[in-house]
Amino acid sequence: MGIHNARNGCVLQGAVDTLRAISGFVPIVHSTIGCSYYAASGQEAGGFYSVLTGNGAVSANAVPSSNIIERQVIFGGGSRLREQIKNTVKVIKGEAYVVLSGCATEIIGDDIDYMAKESQQQGYPTFFLSTAGFRGNAYVGYETAVLGILKNLSLFGASEQQIEENTINLLGIPPVLDPYWAGSQRRMTKLLERIGLRVNRLFGAGSNIESWKQFPDATCNFVFSSWGLPAAIYAKEHFGTPYLEFDGLPLGSQTAVFLGRIGSELGISYPWIKSIIHRGEETLSCALGAIGSSYYTNRYQRDFVIVAPYFTAYSVLSYLESTLGLSNIGVVVTDIQDEEEKKQTYKHLSQITEFILFSEDTSEIADFIQNRNPELILGSHYESAIAKKLRIPLFEVSYPITQRILLTKGLSGYEGAVSLTEDLFSQIKNFKETESE
Amino acid sequence: MGFGDYATKRESSYDTLNAFYDFVNIYSQELSEGLRQRTRTFSQDMPSDIFYAVKLLSNIPGAGIVIHGPRGCGAFAPTFWKSPDDFPISVTNLSEQNTILGGEQQLRDTLIKYITKYEPKILFVVTTPPVSINSDDTGAVIAEISDEYNVKIIGVLTTGFQSRIGISGYDSALLPLFNHLAGDDSDWDKPFVNLISISEDKKESDEIGHLFSELGISVNILPGGGINAFKRAGAAVKTFLLNPYDGILLAEKLKEVYGVHFIVPPLPIGPGGTDLFLKTVTDIFGIDYVQSGDVTVIPILSGKRVYIQGSPSYASVLAEIITRSGGSVAGISIPFIDRTVAYLFEGFHDKLHVGEGQDFEIINYLNENRADLFLFESNAPESAIRLGIPTVCYGKSHLLTQGGWESFKHSIEKILKNNAFARCLNPDDIKVYTDGWLKRRVNWYIKQEVI
């Protein structure tokens, strides 16, 4: 069915965003003009960090692309692709080149895999990923890209597996699609390092080919959303790496449960974990104490609806209800498409909330919100229309975001909870003050 | 009805190139001898005709847009859906199955859903590469739904591959707009002029409209004036085409069918530009106007080398201003060159870079030929940022408004005074490009096309 104001992008765009967040990986798009340029449009709306990734990743507005035209659509674009790959390796300094197909080139049947292998044979670590946009949404693109890299590790000269004790890979936090990805990842990394774990930097600052070559050496993979699961399962089957699955990143006091579980699974000293939890709880408690009076004076306690991918919706909802005392009266899950997965998710989510909708269509979501009649919306920029109609504040937590720039803010851990509280209550306070003018 | 209006691609209609790095007189010579198309053997992505078509259509009040294609074709919607009051930009979300079996039903369902929910005055269906390759019978669905729901639905044929020139999308949108909406049935009781302003935003178009109003001339703004603006356009006494390239098809059609001649006035940028603009308009209508003699300069640019990246009209005017201010133009990069704009660069004595989104060529040039200032129109130039060159976006300054011009000048003053931000960026970021490339000449990957 058609989508009003589509928010999730396509497979190709998700793959481009994922690859661009890894230093040294160069996406080469084989498609008609504009396919990855659209990904650039999303940069303004999602998470600025990935545009100027400080370690020389390909920028949003400069993705190599074959830009095939009519002649190539009719007669085939293979030779154009060959030329593009051959010249990309001369222009862009990369450690891996990933050729991505668009809708047009898959429809016309270009043998893209062959061209990629040709480049491999010439000594360039090049591989192909099938990413035609009609195959699914951008989350599938993230999944495809991560799995694709793992399946092609041998191209990068990955050495024999050597398990590095207490080394972890973080999966299921999709760059850009989760606008808070960089900050969430950073905070989670800091938290885990405090309990003695080493986190392999797979995306963003510090990421490179080496970190991916070390992927199989991890002790365990942590999976924060279902989008990281295929990679985790692959790693289990091929590298023997166990994984732990979580319902999104832990936020606020959920961190205690999270750390407790990790400590138990990985045999980390409980007194040490307990001290970290204690410090975290103290930080959170102090912060909440500081706004205690304001909470009641400004009536921050609101009935809210959240519109977000499941991994964000679950953790934010849990924090808002169990710690901030807000009341959830509806959840819209925007990323899950598979019917079986919807059933499982529904079963799980219905333990903490009653009204659930699976949709990415802005008008359907607006109708749902209107029926629920909340006092606050946590969603994307697209929910601004219904927020304006209902004259209630909107706090943007999901893609696309236009209210602010996100550099270090993350929705994870105790610090993430404090930061979310600051921003959310500021939004409510400012809205209230504007309303009364 | 509703479909089948195919605008000739820009390469044919206006001899447009989007890959070129040479002196403008070389292009002009080739026009008489036979233009040779160029292509890039290495390219970076750029906006397609679909992007530009939607950009234009999203400026028509009361218009809904449905993009008929896979979901990714609607991914740039956040760029154009700015206000909660705007109609949404929908996408039919074709799946793999649809691309094999056809997406007509998907289009049908999406149109019905859109019309039922939003009741737009007019609805545009924009096509995409998969739909064009598979030859979906989009026209039949449009005709069917249009009749059934009594809503004007207009098909806009964009393919993403027929033309390599992004602004072909403007033509793809303007042709059906003209064919289905244009008329000479004016609901105004006074004579008026058309103002075709496509690349500018509403604030700028309105301010120029205000310049006309102050002279006592009624103005009909296209496309920003909406459906009624098109309906009355054929009754105008004259058309003012703000940029010689974006609305040229519409201007020519109005002349051809309704006898409304058009003129390209000087862009009213800064006090001098505005003075010239007003002189041009008043001369045409025999209105008394005493020129102020103002000259547009930016004193701080004296002695500075400035690189300009932007659309032809604005780039050429800024180049003149820089030279007049005692500075020099380090280089110009425009997205395309064609018959409608080549004359704007006759006074430019260096090679002109032509290419939208080809940042690798600009960084190549700037690595060897440093500039003191970089002016750009829309997308931030990674090249200049990574090289630490002071940079100002004039596109967001609303140059055509008085306040915008002052703001733009002040932005230049500020950045030349304090470029700390760029200096703090990682200078190693340029190393995404190989040393081998940075040593080559700029047009290394631009070749003449062999058909």
Interface residues (C-beta under 8 A of the other chain):
Chain A: M1 G2 I3 H4 N5 A6 N8 G9 C10 V11 L12 Q13 V29 S31 T32 I33 G34 C35 S36 Y37 Y38 A39 A40 S41 G42 E44 A45 L52 G54 N55 G56 A57 V58 S59 N61 A62 V63 P64 S65 S66 N67 I68 I69 E70 Q72 V73 E83 Q84 N87 T88 K90 V91 I92 K93 G102 C103 A104 I107 I108 A132 G133 F134 R135 N137 A138 T362 S363 H381 Y382 S384 A385 A387 K388 K389 P400 T402
Chain B: R40 T41 F42 S43 Q44 D45 M46 P47 S48 D49 I50 F51 V66 G69 P70 R71 G72 C73 G74 A75 F76 A77 P78 T79 W81 P84 D85 P88 I89 S90 V91 T92 N93 L94 S95 E96 N98 T99 Q106 L107 D109 T110 K113 Y114 K117 Y118 T128 P129 P130 I133 N134 T159 G160 F161 Q162 S163 R164 G166 G357 D359 F360 N379 A380 E382 I385 L425 N426 D428 D429 K431 V432 Y433 T434 G436 W437 Y445
